[in-house]
């Protein structure tokens, strides 16, 4: 690999575990809720992988907190090409960093963030009429675009080893609508990206009928068990069968006929757990992610105290082929990998592999 420009959005994903479903315009609120920066650790995981595979790669970065420290910690001596304008980083800083990388003819722009950051990077590449490929290290709450590696380490591996490129979509949604339970994706750009199997697909919003699945699940609920119900229409059908609406895009906690937490943060979920707990989630259509996309409230701390039940329609499973996890805890991800029974009907289950 030749030269990579690395830009980190240090606030990306901070709203996930505290239940904000994004950080756009919500940084102060996220911090007030106790949110911790997520992007630096994700950046470091990707850069560690690049250093393992291609230690001679030349890295260009912005000053801290936009990538220089993580590059040095991974073993590189980066060339620092600029710094953020103020004490708080902004989208303008991301765009300026990309301009600096393009001025120096990098072979790849590697960014750490979510869809909003992807839009900022793609915008500058398009305005400059460059064909420089871009690749995302997933760190945001919503990751709808197909320009990201499936995990930070996968992104690092792609960056260090890719040979060919292809075109991929950059999509985004309005976070205010998202918080109100409405998801409307908008195609924002089509860009050059490394061609690799470990890049995620665009998120699909469709799904099949799940009435029998929801009915079968509700029939088997156990007294005294705390159910932590994730986002999405499939789990939403289960919530309706249990007698409440809940949050369509958040995480709800229910036990013995009572809604204990609606649209909860990580800490609220942990406080509501009992002796026996079950997390109920459905994979994201088109991608297969069970954890790590849109449900960061279901943190490693939550998951380690719960059984896991995955539910999905048959068409969705046929489409995605396999399941993925990206909890932010590599040891937990490894524990979750393997074969898993997914409920697909009132009684029926299907074996799916978590990779």
N, C-alpha and C positions, 0 to 999 in steps of 0.2 A: 504494500500500500504506500502511496505517496504522502500527500498532505491532507489533513483533516482539520476543518474549522469546527470547534466545539463551543456551543453556547448553551448555558444552563439558565432556565427560568427558575430562580430559587424559591418562588412562592407557589409553583405549580403543585396541585394536589393537596394543598394544606387544608382545604375545606372538606375533604372526603371523610376522614374518620370522625369529624365533629358534626357530620350530618348536613353540611351546607351544599352538597352536590355540585361543587365547583368553587373557584376562588375569585372569579371575575367580580370586582367591586366589593369583595367580602373579606379582604385580607385582615383588616382590623378586627372584624367580628370573629374570624377564624382564630386569630391569636388570643382574643378574649376568652374563647372557649377552650384554650389550652392546646391549640394545634401546633405541631412541630413540623419544621421543614422536611419534606419528603424527597425533593428533587436531588439534593446533594448526594444522598446515599445511592440513589438510582444511577446518577452520573458516574459515581465511583465504580459501581459494579460493571458498567459498560466499559469504562476505561481500563479497569483491571483486565478484562477479557482481551481488549485490544493489545495491551502490553504483553499478555501471555503469548499471543499469536504473532504479533508484529511489533516488537519493541523498538524498531528503528523508525516507526511512523513519526512524521513531523506533525506536531499539533500546534494550532493557532487557537488562542483563547482571548477572552476578555478578563479583566481583573476580577477578584473576588467581589461579590459572591456569584459570579457568572461563569466559573469554570476553572480558573487558574489553580486554585488550591486542590481541587479533585484531580486535576491532571498531574500535579506534582506528587500527590499522595499515591497515585498509581505507578509512579516511577518515571514519568516523562519530565523533560525540561521544556515546557511550552514557550512559544513566542507570544508574548502578550501584545495585542494590537489595539487595545483601547480600554476604556473604563466607563461604567455607567455615569450618567450625568448628575444624579442626585443620590440621596441616602437610601431611597427606595428605588428598586429597579422597575422598569416599565417596558411596555411593548416597543416603545421607541428605541430603547437600548438594545433589544433583540434585533430590531431591523438594522440598527447601526452596526452591530457586530457582523451580521450577514454581509452588509456592504463591504466591511473591511476584509472579510474572507474572500469575497468575490474579486476585490481589487488585487488580491494576491494569488488568484487562480488556484484555489484549493480544489482537490479532487472530490471532496465530499463535505457537505455541511451536516454535521451531527448535532441535533438539538435535543434538549432534555426538557420535556413539558407535556402538554396535552394538545387538544385540537386548536385552541387559541394560539398557542405558540407555533403550531404547524402553519396556521394561516399567515402569521407574521413572517415566517421564513419564506413561505411560498410566494408571498406578495413581492418581496424584494427580488427574488430570483426571476419572477415574471417581469417586473418593471425593468430590471437590468437586461432582459432578454438573454439571460444565460441559460445554459442547459446543464448546469452543475447539479448532480444528483443530491437529494436530501434524504435524511433518515432520522426517525424519531426514537428516542429512548422513552418509553411510556412512563410518565410521572403524573399526569393529570387525572382528574376524576372521570371525565368523559373522554373517551378515546375512540372516536367514530371513524377516523381516517385510516386508509390502508398504507400509510407511510411509516408505520411504527414496527419495530421488532416485537415479537410476542412477549419478550421479557427484556430487561436491561442487558443481561449477558448475551442473549441472542442478538440484540442490536450491536453489541460490541463485536461479536463474531462476524456478523454480516459486514460491518464497517472494515474489519481487518482483512477479509478474504474475498469480497465480491469481485467479479470480473465483468459482468454484463449489467445493463440497466433496462428498465421498462417504465411504462407510464402508470401512475397510480393517482387515486383521488384524494384530495384534502376536503374533508367535510367538517362542518361545525353546526352547533345548535345554540339557541338563545338560552343562557343559563337561567334567566328569570322565568321564562316559560317552563323550563325543565323543573325548576323548584315548585311550580304550580301543577306539575303532573302532565305537562304536554311536551311531546318530543317532535320537533320538526327539523329534520336535517336539511342543510343547504350545501350544495356543491360549491366550493369556493375556489378550487384550482385543480388542474391536472398537471402533475409534475414528474420529473425523472427521479427514479428511486433505484437502489440496487435490486437486482432480480435475485430473490432468495425465498426458499420455502418457509423460513423462519420469520417472515414478515407477515403481519396479521392482515386478514381480509377486511373489507369494509363491513361495518356493522349493518345487518339487515333487521328491519323492524317487524317483519311479518311473522305469522305463526299459525298453527292449526288449531282445531277445536280441542279444548281441554276439559270439557264438562265432566266426562266420566273420570278423568284423572283426579279432578278436584273432589268429586263425590267420593271416590275411593279413599282419598287421603283423609277427608273429614270423618269418614266412618271409622278410621283406625286411630284417631287421636286418643292419647292416653291421659287419664286423670293425673294431675300433679306434675305433668311434664310441661316445661316452658318451651314454647315454639317461637323461634326467631325467624321471621318471615321476610325474605329479601324482596327486592324490587322486581318489576316486570309484570306483564299481563298474565303469564301462566300462574305465578304465585298469587297474583291478584285474584284469579278465579278461586283459588283455595281460600283466600281471605273472605271472599263473598260467601262461600259455602259455610264458613265458620260463623258468619253472621255479622261481619263488619266490613267497612270499605277500606280503611287503612290508607296508607300512603302509596300511591302507584309507583313512585320512583325512589322511595325511602325504605327503611327497615323498621318493621313493627314487631312488638313482642306481645305474645298472647298466651294466656294460661287459664284453663278451667272456665272458659266462657268470658273472660275479662281481658280487654285490651289494656295491657300494662304500660306500654310505651308506643307512641305513634311517631314515625319519622325520627327515630332515635339516633343519637351520636354513639360513638364507641363506649364512652363512659356510662351513658344512660342504659345501654344494652347490658353492659357488665353488671351494673347495679341491680338489674331486674332478673338476672339468671338465678335459677334454683339449683336443686341437687341433680335433677335430670333435665337436660336441655337438648333441643334439636334445632339445627339451622336448616332452613328450607330455601333452596335457591334453584333457579333455572338458568341454563347456559345461554349466553348471548348468541342470537341467531347470526349465522355467517362467520362467527369467530370461534365459538365454543368455550369462551372464558366462563368459568364458574365463580372464581374469586379474582379480584384485582381490577375489575373494570366496572365502575359505577356503584360498587358496594364496599368501598374501603372501610366503612363502619364495621364490617365483619372482619375485624383485624385478627392477627394471629392470637392475641390474648383471648378474644371471643371464641375463635374456632377451636382452640385447645380445650375449652370447657364444654364443647358440644359434640353430639353426634351430627352427621351430615346427611341430609336427604336431598338428592337432586331429582327434579321433576322436569319433564319436557314432552312435547308432542312428538310423535313419530316422524312427521315431515322435517321438524327442526333437526332431529338427530341424523336423519338421512343426509341433510344438507351439510352439517358441520363435520361429520365423520369421526371426530375425536374431541375430547374435552381438554381444557387448559387451565392452569392455575398460575397466579402471579401475586402471591400474598404479601410480598416484601420480605418474607422470611425463607431463605433458601432451604433450611432444614425442614420446615413445615411443608414447603412445596414438594420436597422429595418424599416425605411421608404420605402425601396425598396422591402421588402418582401411582399408577397401576390400574387394575380393573375395578370398576364401580358399577353397582346396579342402579339404573335410572328408572324411576316410575314413569311409565308411558300411558297407563290406562287405569281403570278401576282396580284391577288386580295385576295386570301385566307389568313386567319389568324387562329392561334390556341391558345387557352388559356393554359398557362403553369404557374405552381406555382413556385415562388421564395422562397426558404427556407433559 
